[in-house]
Amino acid sequence: MTQSKDLWTKSTCAYCGVGCGIEAQIQASGELTIRGDKSHPANYGDLCSKGLALGETVTHEGRLLHPSIDGEQSDWATSLQHVADTFSQTIAEHGPDSVAFYVSGQLLTEDYYVANKLMKGFIGSGNIDTNSRLCMSSTVAGHKRGFGSDTVPGCYEDLDTAELVVITGSNLAWCHPVLFQRLKKQKTQRDNLFIVVIDPRETDTCSIADLHLAIQPETDVALFNGLLSYLVAHNKIDKDYIDNYSEGFEAALNSAQQDAQCIQVLAETLQVNEQKIALFFKHFAETEKAITIFSQGVNQSTQGSNKVNSIINCHIATGRIGKPGMGPFSVTGQPNAMGGREVGGLANTLAAHMEFGDEHANQLISDFWRTDTLATQPGLKAVDLFDAMHQGKIKAIWIMATNPVVSIPNSNKVREALEKCPFVVVSDCIAETATTEYANVLLPAQGWSEKSGTVTNSERRISRQRRLLSSPGVAKPDWWIMSEVAKRMGFAEAFNFLHEGEVFSEFAKMTTLDNENGLNRDLNLIGLTQLDAKGYSQLTPQQWPVTELQTEVVQQRLFADKQFFTTSKKAQFVAVSSTPIVNSSTPSLIKYPLIVNSGRIRDQWHTMTRTGLSSRLAAHITEPFVAIHPDDAAPLSIEDNNLVAINSPQGAMLVRALLTKQQKVGQIFTPIHWNRQTAKTANVCNLVNDDNDPVSGQPALKSTQANIKKWQYQSEAMLLSRSQLDLDQFDYWVKQKVEQGYLYRIADECPPSKLAESLQALLDNKSGKTLQFASTDSTQQMLYRYAFIQNSQLNNAYIASDKLTNHSLDWLQSVLDMPLDGSIEQTLISGQVKGKLAQGKIICACKQVGINTITDAIVEQGCSTLDSIKECTSAGTGCGSCLPEVQSILDEKQETITQRIQIEEFVA
């Protein structure tokens, strides 16, 4: 374990693919204090709100503590033997392709390696796929087609020297905040940096953009084909590079020219102003140091692979690959999506960047693993895997560290598939997820802060994730669990690992098979093959390829030598065409006229099993919502904060309406994070069909056809409780973690008096002090207030009415954490708030600064700049992710102040 003199342990953040280094210190209370690692080249000490709150998510609350079989607590020996026997029996009766593993970018590389080795090497099936299929497999396909390998050529350092940064299909400000802040800093320091954001939505990322192209969904290929055509027409290509170091240019150009015949036609397709398109093309053509950052908005599409190659085509055509400050740059969504790609965790790759169909590679791996049962053909990709399960072809599945009931499209079908599957094993650190309820066997795995191993970030940098705390219950590492099952299946010799360092060592050696010089494959860790246990424990960040142990920070770019990993050693242009947009008069679009885009919000992660434990992270956006343009809302009589139903051919959601002109007309946006554990009906994958990219198998999560309708209800309530409650009797509920308890938002078709009665019956309070009051508010609606005090502390409370969105009730988030006194009791009954309770909706998660505090600083204290607001309130002085929103509040209030002054001057 690497520790500094004052007992700070270096590790890696658990969230996005930026791979930030952190330092953790264990307090006397057992809690973790987290800070950024200033020596780590991914972040140099910076962290986002989620990273800063990591210590708050380390809790035994909700943890899976013991193995169980069919709902009954078991022990490790019995459970492991049961899993091994059932998998062995299933294979014997139905063949190796009747079983499958579904794994996760939350696994460490060592876990991934053991899973892939067991399934492909010894079970003999390719049926191991990962939730990374859902976020970056189109990039993998695009890289392989263009470069002959799944290679991200560049480094984060390129952001510091690029003169044109194109951000497409990525809300970098919310999804990769540390990279965004790094880029934002460059923007303030360099006048020659031009930033283009390509996104149908106006997001916080646009706050640093010189140009925003709000293109129509699924028109990315047309845009970049148009760019390629423009580059050729204006003689802005690198002809020498194309002639000597690439192949396929004429076919790609022909396809591009057919797709984008002129800017006028392209503008109509994209529904973007011609001048804006021309400005983007001109900057790309004339700026050598150009980098294109892309993520889920590009990948999650039936055209995802083609989108990636349309971007790569433009960089090959200009020779802008492998050089400082330029290149196509995929940023991944999970902390170890790259590590899973390295070991072969995708169903269509074999291992260590060796591929199916390569007889030489097949023999190398068979000899290395000493197996004669190596899989010889790709397995089922995620959507196909669950389809096969639904059809009865998959008889046994092991799901590790992921929640497919929430994350895979067409959730109802996924649930049905798991119900039909005879044997479902789930290893996880959380006891109750939407997926664990379908498990025949539950196995407790270690969580972040307990695990030890490695992860690889988006710039190919391997970092250690170190164990900080002991595991609750009998939780074990994933690699250990799989190895023990493998031994019981008869493969003991191949899985006799003593610790994770031995797993890593074997993987490192595998990357050197017929590749000692790194000429045959990009992934080469020969410099790490001699690590002993101490060397592995003290390993500092390493960026592959690693020809020798890196004792200082390395910044290396691939393809600088213009040699690629294709058969010809040349880069490959790929001829791509955009799929025609469905005509708006088709029956499906008449019934479902809106396009649903899905994505992340600033302070939450995936299905909130970790971030949902932090009250700080829960305070910014407290309910699932749908962002909709006012022009789409008006004909449907939908107002801001109304509850609305979103319907698609697959299913439905019930969420809050957020009216905003940042959405384009005809498009709506809803986040991915809420699920059955945190809301009654807010899983976006209920809406999404399982259409996917024919090359990559990646589902289209950004362009679902839907309609929206105002939901009529009679009553709303906010319920505060120190314990979790079962609220399924109500039509709508959402759970939010607050300090010392939970805050529920409830709506129902029953009248307020009946809702209040139901809440009181649910709480079933006894032996304490009750505060209860009913009155009418300023709109003559009945307002029911209730609080229950026991042992001199507030135990639970609720406020119910016809409609609560007219009332400012954000103060309820803080009540349980404050000493109970007369003023708190008065607030609970009267609703009159003062002091800390009056700060309003939280804007800055890091420093817990509310909107009222920021507004007062502007209006009452005269703050007129971001810097003055930061100094006055501390908002934005943590990670800085809230600053675009703070700026919006400042702009709005200054506009109001200016209008007031103008009116006063006119009257005077």
Residue pairs with C-beta under 8 A, 6 or more apart in sequence:
1 9
1 466
1 467
1 537
2 9
2 10
2 464
2 466
2 537
2 538
2 540
3 9
3 10
4 10
4 23
6 25
7 25
7 26
8 23
8 24
8 25
8 35
9 23
9 24
9 25
9 466
9 468
10 21
10 22
10 23
10 37
10 40
10 464
10 466
11 21
11 22
11 23
11 24
11 449
11 464
11 465
11 466
11 468
12 19
12 20
12 21
12 22
12 335
12 455
12 463
12 464
12 465
13 19
13 20
13 21
13 22
13 47
13 50
13 51
13 54
13 335
14 54
14 106
14 335
14 448
14 465
14 610
15 48
15 50
15 51
15 335
15 605
16 175
16 176
16 331
16 332
16 333
16 334
16 335
16 605
17 176
17 331
17 332
17 333
17 334
17 335
17 337
17 338
17 457
17 458
18 42
18 43
18 176
18 178
18 179
18 331
18 457
18 458
19 42
19 335
19 455
19 456
19 457
19 458
19 459
19 461
19 463
20 36
20 37
20 40
20 42
20 43
20 46
20 47
20 48
20 51
20 178
21 36
21 37
21 39
21 40
21 42
21 43
21 463
21 541
22 34
22 35
22 36
22 37
22 47
22 51
22 54
23 34
23 35
23 36
23 37
24 32
24 33
24 34
24 54
24 55
24 449
24 468
25 32
25 33
26 32
26 468
26 469
27 33
30 469
31 55
31 58
32 54
32 55
32 58
32 449
32 468
32 469
33 55
34 47
34 51
34 52
34 53
34 54
34 55
35 45
35 47
36 43
36 44
36 45
36 46
36 47
36 51
37 43
37 45
38 44
38 45
40 463
40 541
41 156
41 157
41 461
41 541
41 553
41 555
42 156
42 178
42 457
42 459
42 461
42 463
42 541
43 178
46 178
46 181
46 182
46 879
47 178
47 879
48 177
48 178
48 879
48 881
49 177
49 602
49 603
49 616
49 617
49 845
49 846
49 878
49 879
49 881
49 882
50 603
50 604
50 605
50 611
50 617
51 178
51 879
52 846
52 878
52 879
53 611
53 614
53 616
53 617
53 845
53 846
54 448
54 449
56 613
56 614
56 615
56 616
56 617
57 610
57 611
57 613
57 614
58 447
58 448
58 449
58 468
58 469
59 613
60 472
61 613
62 430
62 431
62 432
62 609
62 613
63 429
63 430
63 431
63 444
63 447
63 472
63 473
63 475
64 428
64 429
64 430
64 431
64 436
64 442
64 443
64 444
64 445
64 473
64 475
65 431
65 444
65 472
65 473
65 474
65 475
66 73
66 74
66 75
66 444
66 473
66 474
67 73
67 74
67 75
67 76
67 78
67 79
67 441
67 442
67 443
67 444
67 474
68 74
68 79
68 441
68 442
69 78
69 79
69 82
69 440
69 441
70 440
70 441
74 82
75 474
76 474
76 476
76 484
79 441
79 443
80 481
80 484
80 485
80 488
81 488
82 441
83 398
83 425
83 441
83 443
83 485
83 488
84 485
84 486
84 487
84 488
84 489
85 488
86 396
86 423
87 99
87 123
87 396
87 398
87 423
87 485
87 489
88 489
88 490
90 98
90 99
90 395
90 396
90 422
90 423
91 98
91 99
91 123
94 395
96 123
96 124
96 125
96 127
96 373
96 375
97 125
97 127
97 379
97 393
98 393
98 394
98 395
98 396
99 123
99 125
99 127
99 394
99 395
99 396
99 397
99 398
100 119
100 125
100 127
100 128
100 129
100 379
100 380
100 385
100 388
100 389
100 394
100 396
100 397
100 398
101 115
101 118
101 119
101 127
101 128
101 129
101 397
101 398
101 399
101 400
102 128
102 129
102 130
102 131
102 382
102 385
102 397
102 398
102 399
102 400
102 402
102 404
103 111
103 112
103 115
103 128
103 129
103 130
103 131
103 340
103 345
103 399
103 400
103 401
103 402
104 130
104 131
104 132
104 334
104 340
104 400
104 401
104 402
105 130
105 131
105 132
105 135
105 332
105 333
105 334
105 335
105 336
105 337
105 339
105 340
106 334
106 335
106 336
106 401
106 402
107 115
107 336
107 339
107 340
107 345
107 400
107 401
107 478
108 336
108 339
108 451
108 452
108 453
108 454
108 455
108 465
108 478
108 479
108 500
109 336
109 339
109 340
109 342
109 343
109 453
109 454
109 455
109 456
109 462
109 504
109 507
110 453
110 454
110 477
110 479
110 500
110 503
110 504
110 507
111 400
111 401
111 453
111 477
111 478
111 479
111 482
112 130
112 336
112 339
112 340
112 343
112 345
113 343
113 479
113 503
113 504
113 506
113 507
114 478
114 479
114 482
114 483
114 486
114 495
114 497
114 503
115 128
115 345
115 400
115 478
115 482
116 128
116 343
116 344
116 345
116 351
117 351
117 369
117 494
117 495
118 482
118 485
118 486
118 491
118 495
119 125
119 126
119 127
119 128
119 375
119 379
120 126
120 128
120 344
120 350
120 351
120 374
120 375
120 379
121 351
121 365
121 369
121 371
121 373
121 374
121 375
121 494
122 369
122 371
122 373
122 486
122 489
122 491
122 494
123 373
123 489
124 373
124 374
124 375
125 375
125 379
126 347
126 348
126 356
126 375
126 377
126 378
126 379
126 380
127 347
127 379
127 380
127 385
127 394
128 345
128 347
128 379
129 345
129 346
129 347
129 379
129 380
129 381
129 382
129 385
130 340
130 345
130 346
130 382
130 402
131 334
131 382
131 402
131 404
131 407
132 332
132 333
132 334
132 337
132 340
132 341
132 345
132 346
133 346
133 347
133 381
133 382
133 383
133 696
133 697
133 698
134 300
134 382
134 407
134 408
134 698
134 699
134 701
135 296
135 299
135 300
135 332
135 333
135 334
135 337
135 698
136 299
136 330
136 332
136 333
136 337
136 341
136 698
137 299
137 304
137 346
137 381
137 693
137 696
137 697
137 698
138 298
138 299
138 300
138 301
138 304
138 305
138 307
138 308
138 693
138 695
138 696
138 698
139 294
139 298
139 299
139 304
139 308
139 330
139 332
140 150
140 341
140 346
140 349
140 696
141 304
141 305
141 308
141 693
141 695
141 696
142 304
142 305
142 307
142 308
142 309
142 311
142 312
142 574
143 149
143 150
143 151
143 152
143 308
143 312
143 330
144 150
145 305
145 309
145 572
145 574
145 695
146 308
146 309
146 312
146 313
146 316
146 571
146 572
146 573
146 574
147 153
147 312
147 559
147 564
147 565
147 566
147 571
147 572
148 564
148 565
148 566
148 567
148 572
149 353
149 521
149 522
149 523
149 564
149 565
150 341
150 349
150 353
150 522
151 522
151 558
151 559
151 565
152 329
152 330
152 338
152 458
152 459
152 460
152 558
153 321
153 322
153 327
153 328
153 329
153 557
153 558
153 559
154 291
154 322
154 326
154 327
154 328
154 329
154 459
154 557
155 459
155 543
155 555
155 556
155 557
156 179
156 182
156 458
156 459
157 324
157 555
158 291
158 324
158 325
158 326
158 327
158 329
158 557
159 165
159 179
159 182
159 183
159 186
159 291
160 182
160 186
160 325
161 289
161 324
161 325
162 193
162 289
162 290
162 291
162 325
162 326
163 190
163 192
163 193
163 194
163 287
163 288
163 289
163 290
163 325
164 193
164 194
164 195
164 196
164 283
164 284
164 287
164 289
164 290
164 291
165 183
165 193
165 194
165 195
165 196
165 290
165 291
165 293
166 196
166 198
166 280
166 284
166 290
166 291
166 292
166 293
167 195
167 196
167 197
167 198
167 199
167 205
167 209
167 293
167 294
168 197
168 198
168 199
168 220
168 292
168 293
168 294
168 297
168 298
168 311
169 198
169 199
169 220
169 294
169 295
169 296
169 297
169 298
169 299
169 307
170 176
170 199
170 205
170 293
170 294
170 295
170 296
170 297
170 298
170 331
171 199
171 201
171 203
171 204
171 205
171 599
171 600
172 179
172 180
172 183
172 205
172 293
172 295
172 331
173 180
173 203
173 204
173 205
173 207
173 602
173 881
173 884
174 203
174 204
174 205
174 600
174 601
174 602
174 881
175 295
175 296
175 331
175 333
175 599
175 600
176 295
176 331
177 602
177 879
177 880
177 881
178 879
179 293
179 331
180 205
180 208
180 881
181 879
181 880
181 881
183 195
183 208
184 208
184 880
186 193
187 193
187 195
187 208
194 210
194 211
194 283
194 287
195 208
195 209
195 210
195 211
196 209
196 210
196 211
196 212
196 213
196 280
196 283
197 203
197 205
197 206
197 209
197 211
197 212
197 213
198 212
198 213
198 215
198 220
198 223
199 205
199 206
199 212
199 213
199 214
199 215
199 297
200 214
200 215
200 216
200 217
200 597
200 664
200 667
201 214
201 597
201 627
201 662
201 663
201 664
201 667
201 669
202 212
202 214
202 661
202 662
202 663
203 662
204 602
204 881
204 884
204 885
206 212
207 883
207 884
207 887
211 276
211 279
211 280
211 283
213 223
213 270
213 272
213 276
213 277
213 280
214 271
214 272
214 664
215 223
215 270
215 271
215 272
216 269
216 270
216 271
216 581
217 595
217 597
217 667
217 702
217 703
218 301
218 302
218 303
218 578
218 579
218 581
218 703
219 269
219 270
219 578
219 581
220 298
220 301
220 303
220 307
220 310
220 578
221 259
221 303
221 306
221 307
221 310
221 576
221 577
221 578
221 579
222 259
222 260
222 266
222 269
222 270
222 578
223 260
223 266
223 270
223 277
223 310
224 307
224 310
224 311
224 313
224 314
225 255
225 256
225 257
225 259
225 260
225 310
225 576
225 577
225 578
226 256
226 259
226 260
226 263
226 266
226 277
226 281
227 280
227 281
227 284
227 314
228 252
228 253
228 256
228 310
228 313
228 314
228 317
229 253
229 256
229 257
229 260
230 236
230 263
230 281
230 285
231 237
231 281
231 284
231 285
231 314
231 317
231 318
232 253
232 317
234 285
236 285
236 286
236 318
237 317
237 318
238 317
238 318
238 319
240 319
241 316
241 317
241 318
241 319
241 562
242 249
242 316
242 317
242 319
244 562
245 319
245 562
245 564
245 570
245 571
246 316
246 570
246 571
246 572
246 573
247 566
247 568
247 570
247 571
247 572
247 573
248 572
248 573
248 574
248 575
249 317
249 573
251 573
251 575
252 313
252 573
252 574
252 575
252 576
253 573
254 575
255 575
255 576
255 577
256 310
256 313
256 576
258 577
259 577
259 578
260 266
260 269
263 274
263 277
263 278
263 281
264 274
266 277
267 273
267 274
267 277
269 578
269 581
270 277
283 290
284 290
284 314
288 318
288 320
288 326
289 320
289 324
289 325
289 326
290 315
290 318
290 320
290 325
290 326
291 325
291 326
291 327
291 328
291 329
292 311
292 314
292 315
292 327
292 328
292 329
293 329
293 331
294 307
294 308
294 311
294 328
294 329
294 330
294 331
295 330
295 331
295 332
295 333
296 333
296 599
296 701
296 702
297 599
297 702
298 304
298 307
298 308
298 311
299 307
299 308
299 330
299 696
299 698
300 698
300 699
300 700
300 701
300 702
301 307
301 693
301 698
301 700
301 702
301 703
302 579
302 691
302 692
302 693
302 694
302 700
303 578
303 579
303 693
304 693
304 696
304 698
304 700
305 693
305 695
305 696
305 698
306 574
306 576
306 577
306 578
306 695
307 576
308 328
308 330
309 574
309 576
310 576
311 328
312 328
312 574
313 573
313 574
313 576
315 321
315 326
315 327
315 328
316 571
316 573
317 573
320 326
320 327
321 327
321 328
321 559
321 571
322 557
322 558
322 559
322 560
322 561
322 562
323 557
323 560
324 557
327 557
329 458
330 458
331 458
332 338
332 457
332 458
335 455
335 457
336 455
336 456
338 455
338 456
338 457
338 458
338 460
339 345
339 454
339 455
339 456
339 462
340 346
341 349
342 352
342 353
342 456
342 507
342 511
342 523
343 351
343 352
343 507
344 350
344 351
344 352
344 354
346 381
347 378
347 379
347 380
347 381
347 382
347 385
347 697
348 356
348 378
348 379
348 381
348 697
349 355
349 356
349 378
350 356
350 358
350 361
350 362
350 365
350 375
351 365
351 510
352 507
352 510
352 511
352 513
352 521
352 523
353 511
353 521
353 522
353 523
354 361
354 364
354 365
354 513
354 521
355 361
356 375
356 376
356 377
356 378
360 514
362 374
362 376
364 513
364 514
365 374
365 510
365 513
366 372
366 374
368 509
368 510
368 513
369 494
370 493
370 494
371 494
379 385
380 388
380 394
381 692
381 697
382 404
382 408
382 697
382 699
383 408
383 409
383 690
383 692
383 697
383 699
384 697
385 394
385 397
386 404
386 408
386 413
386 414
386 417
387 413
387 417
387 690
388 394
389 397
389 417
389 418
389 420
389 421
390 413
390 416
390 417
390 420
392 420
394 421
395 421
395 422
395 423
396 421
396 422
396 423
396 424
396 425
397 418
397 421
397 423
397 424
397 425
398 425
398 426
398 427
399 424
399 425
399 426
399 427
399 428
399 435
399 439
400 426
400 427
400 428
400 445
400 478
401 427
401 428
401 429
401 445
401 478
402 435
403 433
403 434
403 435
403 606
403 607
403 609
403 675
404 414
404 435
405 411
405 414
405 415
405 418
405 433
405 434
405 435
405 438
405 675
406 433
406 434
406 435
406 607
406 675
406 676
406 683
406 685
407 606
407 607
407 672
407 685
408 414
408 685
408 690
408 699
409 650
409 685
409 688
409 689
409 690
409 691
409 699
409 700
409 701
410 650
410 651
410 685
410 688
410 689
410 690
411 651
411 683
411 685
411 686
412 650
412 651
412 686
413 690
414 685
415 438
418 424
418 435
418 438
419 438
421 438
423 440
423 441
424 438
424 439
424 440
424 441
425 439
425 440
425 441
425 443
426 435
426 436
426 438
426 439
426 441
426 442
426 443
427 442
427 443
427 444
427 445
427 478
427 481
428 435
428 436
428 442
428 443
428 444
428 445
429 444
429 445
429 446
429 447
429 475
430 436
430 447
430 609
431 442
432 677
433 607
433 609
433 675
433 677
434 607
434 675
434 676
434 677
434 683
436 442
443 476
443 481
444 473
444 474
444 475
444 476
445 475
445 476
445 477
445 478
445 481
446 471
446 475
446 476
446 477
446 478
447 471
447 475
447 610
448 465
448 610
449 467
449 468
449 469
450 467
450 468
450 469
450 470
450 471
450 475
451 465
451 467
451 477
451 478
452 464
452 465
452 466
452 467
452 477
452 500
453 464
453 465
453 477
453 479
453 500
453 503
453 504
454 462
454 463
454 464
454 465
454 504
454 539
455 462
455 463
455 465
456 462
456 463
456 544
457 463
459 543
460 543
460 544
461 541
461 542
461 543
461 544
462 539
462 541
462 542
462 543
462 544
462 546
463 541
464 539
464 540
477 500
479 497
479 500
479 503
480 497
482 495
483 495
483 496
483 497
486 492
486 494
486 495
487 495
487 496
497 503
497 506
499 533
501 531
501 533
501 536
501 537
504 528
504 531
504 536
505 528
505 529
505 531
505 536
507 525
508 525
508 526
508 528
508 529
508 531
509 529
511 521
511 523
511 524
511 525
511 526
512 524
512 525
512 526
512 529
514 520
515 521
515 524
516 524
516 526
518 524
518 526
518 545
518 547
520 565
521 565
522 544
522 545
522 558
522 565
523 544
523 545
524 544
524 545
524 546
524 547
525 542
525 544
525 545
525 546
526 546
526 547
526 548
527 542
527 546
527 547
527 548
527 549
527 550
528 539
528 542
528 546
528 549
531 539
531 549
535 549
540 550
540 551
541 550
541 553
542 549
542 550
542 554
543 550
543 554
543 555
543 556
545 556
545 558
559 571
563 569
564 570
564 571
564 572
566 572
582 588
582 589
583 589
584 593
588 649
588 705
589 705
591 707
592 647
592 648
592 649
592 705
592 706
592 707
593 666
593 705
593 707
594 632
594 666
594 667
594 668
594 705
594 706
594 707
594 708
595 666
595 667
595 668
595 703
595 704
595 705
595 706
596 646
596 648
596 667
596 668
596 669
596 670
596 684
596 687
596 688
596 703
596 704
596 705
596 706
597 667
597 668
597 669
597 670
597 702
597 703
598 669
598 670
598 671
598 672
598 684
598 688
598 701
598 702
598 704
599 669
599 671
599 672
599 702
600 671
600 672
600 673
601 620
601 621
601 671
601 673
602 620
602 621
602 845
602 881
602 882
603 611
603 616
603 617
603 618
603 620
603 621
603 845
603 881
604 611
604 612
604 617
604 618
604 621
604 671
604 673
605 611
605 673
606 672
606 673
607 672
607 673
607 675
607 677
608 673
608 674
608 675
608 677
608 678
609 677
611 617
611 618
611 673
612 618
612 673
612 677
612 678
612 737
613 737
614 737
615 737
615 738
615 739
615 813
615 817
616 845
616 846
616 848
617 845
618 736
618 737
618 738
619 738
619 813
619 841
619 842
619 845
619 848
620 841
620 842
620 843
620 845
620 882
621 671
622 734
622 736
622 743
622 745
622 813
623 655
623 656
623 679
623 734
623 736
623 745
624 653
624 655
624 656
624 670
624 671
624 673
624 674
624 679
624 682
624 734
625 655
625 656
625 657
625 658
625 670
625 671
626 644
626 646
626 653
626 655
626 656
626 657
626 658
626 668
626 669
626 670
626 708
627 658
627 660
627 662
627 663
627 668
627 669
627 670
628 638
628 644
628 657
628 658
628 659
628 660
628 663
628 668
628 708
629 659
629 660
629 661
629 663
629 664
629 665
629 666
629 667
630 659
630 660
630 661
631 665
632 663
632 665
632 666
632 668
632 708
633 639
633 657
633 659
636 708
636 709
636 710
637 710
638 644
638 657
638 659
638 708
638 710
639 657
639 659
640 657
640 658
640 659
641 656
641 657
641 658
641 805
642 656
642 657
642 710
642 711
643 654
643 655
643 656
643 657
643 710
643 711
643 713
643 732
643 747
644 654
644 655
644 656
644 657
644 708
644 709
644 710
644 711
645 652
645 653
645 654
645 708
645 709
645 710
645 711
646 652
646 653
646 654
646 655
646 668
646 670
646 687
646 706
646 707
646 708
647 687
647 706
647 707
647 708
647 709
648 686
648 687
648 688
648 689
648 704
648 705
648 706
648 707
649 689
649 705
650 686
650 687
650 688
650 689
650 704
651 686
651 687
652 681
652 686
652 687
653 670
653 681
653 682
653 683
653 684
653 686
653 687
654 680
654 681
654 682
654 711
654 731
654 732
655 670
655 682
657 710
663 669
668 706
668 708
670 684
671 684
672 684
672 685
672 701
674 682
674 683
674 734
675 682
675 683
676 683
677 735
678 734
678 735
679 733
679 734
679 735
680 727
680 728
680 730
680 731
680 732
680 733
680 734
681 732
682 734
684 701
685 701
687 704
687 706
688 699
688 700
688 701
688 704
689 700
689 704
690 699
691 699
691 700
692 698
692 699
692 700
693 699
693 700
711 732
712 749
713 731
713 732
713 747
713 748
713 749
714 748
714 749
714 750
714 751
714 752
714 802
715 747
715 748
715 750
715 751
715 752
715 754
715 755
715 800
715 801
715 802
716 745
716 746
716 747
716 748
716 755
716 800
716 801
716 802
716 803
716 804
716 805
717 744
717 745
717 746
717 747
717 755
717 756
717 759
717 798
717 799
717 800
717 801
717 804
718 743
718 744
718 745
718 746
718 798
718 799
718 804
718 809
718 812
719 725
719 727
719 743
719 744
719 746
719 759
719 796
719 797
719 798
720 738
720 741
720 742
720 743
720 744
720 794
720 796
720 797
720 798
720 812
720 815
720 816
721 741
721 742
721 744
721 763
721 795
721 796
722 740
722 741
722 742
722 795
722 796
722 816
723 741
723 742
724 735
724 742
725 742
725 744
725 762
727 733
727 744
727 746
727 762
729 758
729 762
730 746
730 747
730 748
730 755
730 758
731 747
731 748
731 749
732 745
732 746
732 747
732 748
733 744
733 745
733 746
733 747
734 744
734 745
735 742
735 743
735 744
736 742
736 743
736 744
736 745
736 813
738 812
738 813
738 814
738 816
738 817
739 813
739 814
739 816
739 817
740 816
740 817
741 816
743 812
743 813
746 755
746 759
748 755
748 758
750 758
752 781
752 782
752 784
752 800
752 801
752 802
753 782
753 784
755 800
756 774
756 784
756 786
756 798
756 800
759 786
759 798
759 800
760 786
763 788
763 796
763 798
765 788
765 790
765 795
765 796
767 790
768 788
768 789
768 790
768 791
768 795
769 788
769 789
769 790
770 786
770 787
770 788
770 789
771 785
771 786
771 787
771 788
771 789
771 825
771 828
771 829
772 785
772 786
772 787
773 784
773 785
773 786
773 829
774 782
774 783
774 784
774 785
775 782
775 783
776 782
776 783
777 783
777 801
777 806
777 807
779 806
781 801
781 802
781 803
782 801
782 802
783 799
783 800
783 801
783 831
784 798
784 799
784 800
784 801
785 797
785 798
785 799
785 828
785 829
785 831
786 797
786 798
786 799
787 794
787 796
787 797
787 825
787 828
787 829
788 794
788 795
788 796
788 797
789 795
789 820
789 825
792 820
793 820
794 815
794 816
794 820
794 824
794 828
797 812
797 815
797 828
799 807
799 809
799 812
799 831
801 807
807 831
808 833
808 840
809 831
810 839
810 840
810 841
810 842
810 850
811 827
811 833
811 837
811 838
813 842
814 836
814 837
815 824
815 827
815 828
815 837
818 824
818 836
818 837
823 834
826 832
827 833
827 834
827 837
838 852
839 849
839 850
839 851
839 852
839 853
840 850
840 851
840 852
840 853
840 855
841 850
841 851
842 848
842 849
842 850
842 851
843 849
843 850
843 851
843 854
843 875
843 882
843 885
843 886
843 889
844 873
844 874
844 875
844 876
844 878
844 882
844 886
845 878
845 881
845 882
846 877
846 878
846 879
846 881
846 882
847 873
847 874
847 875
847 876
847 877
847 878
849 873
849 874
849 875
851 889
853 873
853 875
854 869
854 873
854 875
854 886
854 889
854 890
855 889
855 893
857 863
857 868
857 869
857 872
857 873
858 864
858 869
858 889
858 890
858 893
858 894
858 897
859 893
859 897
861 872
863 869
863 872
863 890
864 890
864 894
865 890
866 876
866 883
866 886
866 887
866 890
869 875
869 876
869 886
869 890
870 876
870 877
875 882
875 886
876 882
876 883
876 886
